[in-house]
Each structure stands twice: as structure tokens, then as C-alpha cells.
Amino acid sequence: MTTPQLVVHRDKDLMALAAAARLITRIVDAQSARGAASVVLTGGRNGNALLAALAASPAREAVDWSRLDLWWGDERFLPEGDPERNATQARDELLDAVPLDPARVHYMPASDGADGDDAEAAAERYAAELAKAAGPEDHVGVPAFDVLLLGVGPDTHVASLFPELPGVRETTRTVVGVRGAPKPPPVRVSLTLPAIRAAREVWLLAAGEDKAEAVALALSSPGEIQAPASGAYGQHRTLWLLDRAAAAKLPPEMYPPASA
Ligand SMILES: O=C1O[C@H](COP(=O)(O)O)[C@@H](O)[C@H](O)[C@H]1O
């Protein structure tokens, strides 16, 4: 487990710009070191804002998009192309504008795909795809992602792991079907905490005052069943990227000095 490191930006727009710049650097570094990079995308407002900032950045030219593997941390289990799918939103914000290798873009299945509306079967299919990409040194059955992005919901959910639901209790499988999600749509597919924790770096994104309670709760170590975000950490680094509004309820001793 890595200790969470907090960075607080002035507002959500600056947070998205800074996170995009940070992500470009991380991808370029990984491509230089290992030939390719892998990133797990998140849905939600902050994840989409990051992708939009990345699309608008001239520095995006520094990335070799053909050597980037993209995965998803969760998906709203809806038909292909549905505007509420995280994949559709990611395509609109960035993916359609950059020269990715389609074979390296690992979308989570849609509800009108090969498994129909069986979210559990779709989860198994995605787990198999992840296992195929994992190397012999990757014990959990997923690749050691360079960066795994997570939005943080106002209820502390990350990916589609909601407080107290079975998904957050999963200790063996890497991907699960989720039913009864309190945020629509109720049926989803999600990486589990063991899969999330296999990432080299986990970055949690939270901006806005509606996230302040969740940030304070998750960082006070209440337990991951009650606050799933508290169980999300990376092998090398766990980074919480916040704006001032989302950091407002942190106890003063946790507030990073440089960003006060
Ligand atoms: O539904 C979802 O919500 C969370 C958080 O989204 P936000 O808009 O409150 O930031 C997101 O992380 C997740 O990927 C998505 O499916």
C-alpha cells in the first residue's frame, strides 16, 4: 500500500489542465522506458475534463498514441454508442481525435454486445482480456497499468464500486458485474479493488464542493467497504488530485502546505 499524496489546485479547470499535463509526461516516460504505456480511464465529470484538457494541449503531440493501451475502470452497461457510456464520452472528448491503435483500445462490453444484457458474462469477458494482456510477473491477472484514473463519487464510490455493495467486497475476481448501483444506470461493469491495486500509479480525481465530504471521509481511513475510495491505491504511488472546494473539509494537518 502506498500512502496517499495530495495535490490541491485552485479550481477544477486548473486541476484538469495540470492532471492532463501530468498524464502526458507519465505516458511519455513509460513509452521511453518500456516501449509502450497503459492507462485505465475513468468516467465522470473530472475524468472527462482531464481528457478534454489533454485533447486541447499542444503537448499531446509528444505522445506516441499508437503505443498506448487504454482500458476502462468501469462502464455503464448500456448499448454501444449510448451517450451515457463512459466509452462514448471518452471518444467524444479525446479518443476520436488522436491516432490510437484500435487493437490497443480495450472497451468494456456493451449491453448489446456478445453477452447481451448479462453483465456478469461481460465482466468475465473483460477479465479474460485483461488476463491475456498480463505478463507472467503480473500475479493478479491484470497488467501493471502505468496510470489508473479514478473519479470519486460524492458517496466515495470509485469505478463502479459503491459503498456496501458486493463489488467492493470482491477479493478474487478482477472484474465484476454490478447491479443495483445507486447512481444510474443501475447495471454496470467494474474493475475490483485487487485489479485497481495492481496499477503502478493510481490517481484519484475530485473537484467541487459536492466531493468535499467524500474526500475527507475516504482519507480518514474508514474502511473500504464503507468508503471504496479509501481502498484504491497504487503499487508505486497513490495521488489525490483535488481542487480547493473538494479539499475544503480535510483536517488542517492533511492539507498539503504548498497548496494552502
Ligand atoms: O458513474 C460514474 O461516476 C463516477 C464519478 O463521477 P463524477 O461525475 O461524480 O466525478 C466515475 O468515476 C465513474 O467512472 C462513472 O461510471
The ligand as an SDF file (V2000), in Angstrom:
LIG
                    3D

 16 16  0  0  0  0  0  0  0  0999 V2000
  -20.8360    6.9970  -12.8300 O   0  0  0  0  0  0  0  0  0  0  0  0
  -19.6650    7.2300  -12.6330 C   0  0  0  0  0  0  0  0  0  0  0  0
  -19.3260    8.1430  -11.6770 O   0  0  0  0  0  0  0  0  0  0  0  0
  -18.0120    8.2450  -11.1410 C   0  0  0  0  0  0  0  0  0  0  0  0
  -17.8600    9.6460  -10.5390 C   0  0  0  0  0  0  0  0  0  0  0  0
  -18.3130   10.6010  -11.4650 O   0  0  0  0  0  0  0  0  0  0  0  0
  -18.3870   12.1610  -11.1350 P   0  0  0  0  0  0  0  0  0  0  0  0
  -19.1050   12.7830  -12.2940 O   0  0  0  0  0  0  0  0  0  0  0  0
  -19.1320   12.2990   -9.8450 O   0  0  0  0  0  0  0  0  0  0  0  0
  -16.9610   12.6390  -10.9960 O   0  0  0  0  0  0  0  0  0  0  0  0
  -16.9950    7.8920  -12.1830 C   0  0  0  0  0  0  0  0  0  0  0  0
  -15.7330    7.8540  -11.5870 O   0  0  0  0  0  0  0  0  0  0  0  0
  -17.3360    6.5550  -12.8230 C   0  0  0  0  0  0  0  0  0  0  0  0
  -16.3560    6.1890  -13.7750 O   0  0  0  0  0  0  0  0  0  0  0  0
  -18.6410    6.6650  -13.5260 C   0  0  0  0  0  0  0  0  0  0  0  0
  -19.0560    5.4630  -14.1130 O   0  0  0  0  0  0  0  0  0  0  0  0
  1  2  2  0
  2  3  1  0
  2 15  1  0
  3  4  1  0
  4  5  1  0
  4 11  1  0
  5  6  1  0
  6  7  1  0
  7  8  2  0
  7  9  1  0
  7 10  1  0
 11 12  1  0
 11 13  1  0
 13 14  1  0
 13 15  1  0
 15 16  1  0
M  END
$$$$
